[in-house]
Amino acid sequence: MILLKHELRSNFRSLLIWAGCVGFGCLGCLLLFEGIKDSIEPMAELYGKMGAFSVALGMDKLNVASMEGYFATEIALIFAVGGAMFAAMTGAVMLSKEEEGHTAEFLYTLPFDRVSVVFWKYGAMALLILLFQLICIVAIALGLAGAGESLDGKTLALYYGSQLLMQLEVGSVCFLLSALCRKKQIGAALGFSVFLYMADVMCRIVPDLEILKYATPFYFSNAADIFVNKAVESAPALIGLGVLLASPVLSAAICQKRDISA
């Protein structure tokens, strides 16, 4: 519990900055909807017929002039990419920062074995991602209320659940990366999250790359698919859950065997 509190305190400023930026971006765009709705409506059909661009953003499935379509194609992009980047950055620093900051020697003299350290830090990462989600969800709710709009509660809850799983999967992979590295790999983690988003775009546009949908969590958490189908594709989601569960176990096994530099 001491380690959990310490990680929450040390990452609290980063949490507020990222959640504030992403949440404010979502809120601001939602408040703009009423003012741009009339100008979007004549172009909504055109947006849906822009070929690969429409497919990539889900505009071929939903009317962007409606709140549901606007949310799924615009707001969801800010929320998903911003959330994945926050999760990646948070996971990537959790373990490696101890060696890079030369605090490992002190940490491992405390009455915690390495496995306990890994699982407490993983729990802190998961809690930070959950708090990020909650702050953004509150901002989105305020934006919807301010715009005088609403969305189907069950579909929205399904979308938020898929986003939480997606962000935890991204964070888990980067957490495993931090167990392997002696220095914080923030740049690699942020690049990895963007790569996963681009993999989702590519597998939707290029039929030969459809297999990538099992590798990227952006696929099962895609807002347009969820708002149209009212469901999450189970196979990619189960793979994501498996990654989420395996990551702390593999990280603990790696840290248990590694020579930790002071």
Buried (B, 14 or more C-beta within 10 A) or exposed (E): EEBBEBBBEEBEEBBBEBBEBBBBBBBEBBBBBEEEBEEBEEEBEEBBEEEEEBBBBBBBBBBBBBBBBBBBBBBBBBBBBBBBBBBBBBBBBBBBBBBBEEEBEEBBEEEBEBBEBBBBBBBBBBBBBEBBBBBBBEBBBBBBEBBEBEBEEEBBEBBBBBBBBBBBBBBBBBBBBBBBBBEBBBEBBBEBBEEBBEBBBBBBEEEEEEEBBBBBBBBBBBBBBBBBEEEBBEEBBEBBEEBBEEBBBBBBBBBEEBEBEE
